[in-house]
Amino acid sequence: MMNSTELANAVDRMLQGTRQHHVQLSMMADTKASMLITLSSLVITLSVPQLMEPTFRTAAVILIVCCLATVGLATYAAMPKTPLRTSGRPDVADPHFNILFFGDFTRLDYPDFEENMFANMQDGEHIYQLMLKEIYTMGAFLAHKKYRYLRLASISFMTGFLASALTLALQLFLA
């Protein structure tokens, strides 16, 4: 059985490890989005000349449309999701306000930020609540924003290749 210091250290390591894992997942998503944008842009560039060939036109259009959708979805997945409204004092009592998230705390002037941070650092239990909120917010953002749209971008990319290949095969078979 752990004593209170060992338990506190274990909890600190767990929270720090979880946060680092979320940061790594976010970086991986951005890398995958970048790869999909690059590949789709390359495929579009190589497919456009095929629009002049009647045999390849339909397959090229399908591929280009799906790649354009992929670029849009992957760009949205990698796009920073900070509030558009950066002026006006935020309500620090609002449950959605996160003092550890730059998109929230930068709307405070420094003295208010410092005061709020010091107030939050007075209670160890409250510090853990802030850390848990930060981890939850990061995880929810990853699941509902980045990875959702990254998955849709990947599906669009694969669908474009499959549909254009089937269309081309069908056209060649019927010709």
C-alpha positions as CSV (number, residue, x, y, z in Angstrom):
1,M,0.0,0.0,0.0
2,M,1.3,3.5,-0.9
3,N,1.8,6.3,1.5
4,S,0.3,9.7,0.7
5,T,3.5,11.0,-0.9
6,E,3.9,7.9,-3.1
7,L,0.3,8.2,-4.1
8,A,0.6,11.9,-5.0
9,N,3.7,11.2,-7.0
10,A,1.9,8.3,-8.8
11,V,-1.0,10.6,-9.6
12,D,1.3,13.3,-10.9
13,R,3.1,10.9,-13.2
14,M,-0.2,9.5,-14.4
15,L,-1.6,12.9,-15.2
16,Q,1.6,14.1,-16.8
17,G,1.9,10.9,-18.9
18,T,-1.7,11.2,-20.1
19,R,-1.3,14.8,-21.1
20,Q,1.9,14.0,-23.0
21,H,0.1,11.2,-24.7
22,H,-2.7,13.6,-25.8
23,V,0.0,16.0,-27.2
24,Q,1.6,13.2,-29.1
25,L,-1.7,12.1,-30.6
26,S,-2.4,15.7,-31.6
27,M,1.0,15.9,-33.4
28,M,0.4,12.6,-35.1
29,A,-3.0,13.8,-36.3
30,D,-1.4,17.0,-37.7
31,T,1.3,14.9,-39.5
32,K,-1.4,12.6,-41.0
33,A,-3.4,15.6,-42.1
34,S,-0.4,17.1,-43.7
35,M,0.4,13.8,-45.5
36,L,-3.2,13.6,-46.8
37,I,-3.1,17.2,-48.0
38,T,0.2,16.7,-49.8
39,L,-0.9,13.3,-51.4
40,S,-4.3,14.6,-52.5
41,S,-2.7,17.8,-54.0
42,L,-0.3,15.7,-55.9
43,V,-3.0,13.3,-57.2
44,I,-5.1,16.3,-58.2
45,T,-2.1,17.8,-60.1
46,L,-1.5,14.5,-61.9
47,S,-5.2,13.9,-62.6
48,V,-6.1,17.2,-64.2
49,P,-4.3,16.4,-67.5
50,Q,-6.4,13.2,-67.7
51,L,-9.6,15.3,-68.0
52,M,-8.7,15.7,-71.7
53,E,-8.8,12.0,-72.4
54,P,-12.4,10.7,-72.9
55,T,-11.5,7.3,-71.5
56,F,-10.1,8.7,-68.2
57,R,-12.3,11.7,-67.8
58,T,-15.0,10.2,-65.5
59,A,-12.5,8.4,-63.3
60,A,-10.3,11.6,-63.1
61,V,-13.3,13.7,-62.1
62,I,-14.2,11.2,-59.3
63,L,-10.6,11.2,-58.1
64,I,-10.3,15.0,-58.2
65,V,-13.6,15.6,-56.4
66,C,-12.7,13.1,-53.6
67,C,-9.2,14.5,-53.3
68,L,-10.6,18.0,-53.0
69,A,-12.9,16.8,-50.2
70,T,-9.8,15.1,-48.6
71,V,-7.9,18.4,-48.7
72,G,-10.8,20.3,-47.2
73,L,-11.4,17.7,-44.4
74,A,-7.7,17.3,-43.6
75,T,-7.2,21.1,-43.5
76,Y,-10.1,21.4,-41.2
77,A,-8.7,18.7,-38.9
78,A,-5.3,20.4,-38.7
79,M,-6.8,23.9,-38.3
80,P,-6.4,25.5,-34.9
81,K,-9.7,25.6,-33.1
82,T,-9.4,28.7,-31.0
83,P,-12.3,31.0,-30.3
84,L,-12.8,33.7,-33.0
85,R,-13.8,36.2,-30.3
86,T,-10.6,37.1,-28.5
87,S,-11.8,40.3,-26.9
88,G,-13.9,40.9,-23.9
89,R,-13.3,39.6,-20.4
90,P,-14.2,35.9,-20.2
91,D,-16.3,34.6,-17.3
92,V,-13.7,32.6,-15.2
93,A,-16.6,31.0,-13.3
94,D,-18.0,29.5,-16.6
95,P,-17.5,25.7,-16.5
96,H,-16.2,25.9,-20.1
97,F,-13.5,28.4,-19.1
98,N,-10.1,26.6,-18.9
99,I,-7.4,28.6,-17.2
100,L,-4.8,26.2,-18.6
101,F,-5.9,26.7,-22.2
102,F,-4.3,29.6,-24.0
103,G,-7.4,30.3,-26.1
104,D,-9.2,31.1,-22.8
105,F,-6.6,32.6,-20.5
106,T,-5.1,35.0,-23.2
107,R,-8.4,36.9,-23.0
108,L,-7.5,37.9,-19.5
109,D,-5.1,40.7,-18.8
110,Y,-2.0,39.6,-17.0
111,P,-2.9,40.7,-13.5
112,D,-6.3,38.9,-13.8
113,F,-4.5,35.8,-15.2
114,E,-1.9,35.8,-12.4
115,E,-4.6,36.3,-9.7
116,N,-6.7,33.5,-11.1
117,M,-3.7,31.2,-11.4
118,F,-2.6,31.9,-7.8
119,A,-6.2,31.4,-6.6
120,N,-6.3,28.0,-8.3
121,M,-2.9,27.0,-7.0
122,Q,-3.8,27.4,-3.3
123,D,-5.6,24.0,-3.1
124,G,-4.0,20.8,-4.2
125,E,-7.3,19.2,-4.9
126,H,-8.3,22.1,-7.1
127,I,-5.0,21.8,-9.0
128,Y,-5.9,18.2,-9.8
129,Q,-9.4,19.3,-11.0
130,L,-7.7,21.8,-13.3
131,M,-5.4,19.1,-14.7
132,L,-8.3,16.7,-15.2
133,K,-10.3,19.3,-17.0
134,E,-7.3,20.1,-19.2
135,I,-6.9,16.4,-20.1
136,Y,-10.6,15.9,-20.7
137,T,-10.7,19.0,-22.9
138,M,-7.7,17.8,-24.9
139,G,-9.2,14.3,-25.3
140,A,-12.6,15.6,-26.3
141,F,-11.0,17.9,-28.8
142,L,-8.9,15.1,-30.3
143,A,-11.9,12.8,-30.6
144,H,-14.5,15.2,-31.8
145,K,-12.5,17.5,-33.9
146,K,-9.1,16.3,-35.1
147,Y,-9.5,12.6,-35.4
148,R,-13.2,12.7,-36.6
149,Y,-12.3,14.9,-39.6
150,L,-9.0,13.1,-40.2
151,R,-11.0,9.8,-40.4
152,L,-13.4,11.4,-42.9
153,A,-10.5,12.7,-44.9
154,S,-8.9,9.3,-45.1
155,I,-12.2,7.7,-46.1
156,S,-12.7,10.3,-48.8
157,F,-9.2,9.6,-50.1
158,M,-9.7,5.9,-50.2
159,T,-13.1,6.2,-51.7
160,G,-11.8,8.4,-54.5
161,F,-9.1,5.9,-55.4
162,L,-11.5,2.9,-55.2
163,A,-14.4,4.6,-57.1
164,S,-12.1,6.0,-59.8
165,A,-10.4,2.6,-60.3
166,L,-13.7,0.8,-60.5
167,T,-15.0,3.4,-62.9
168,L,-11.9,3.1,-65.1
169,A,-12.1,-0.7,-65.0
170,L,-15.7,-0.6,-66.0
171,Q,-15.1,1.8,-68.8
172,L,-12.2,-0.2,-70.2
173,F,-14.2,-3.4,-69.9
174,L,-17.2,-2.0,-71.8
175,A,-15.0,-0.4,-74.4
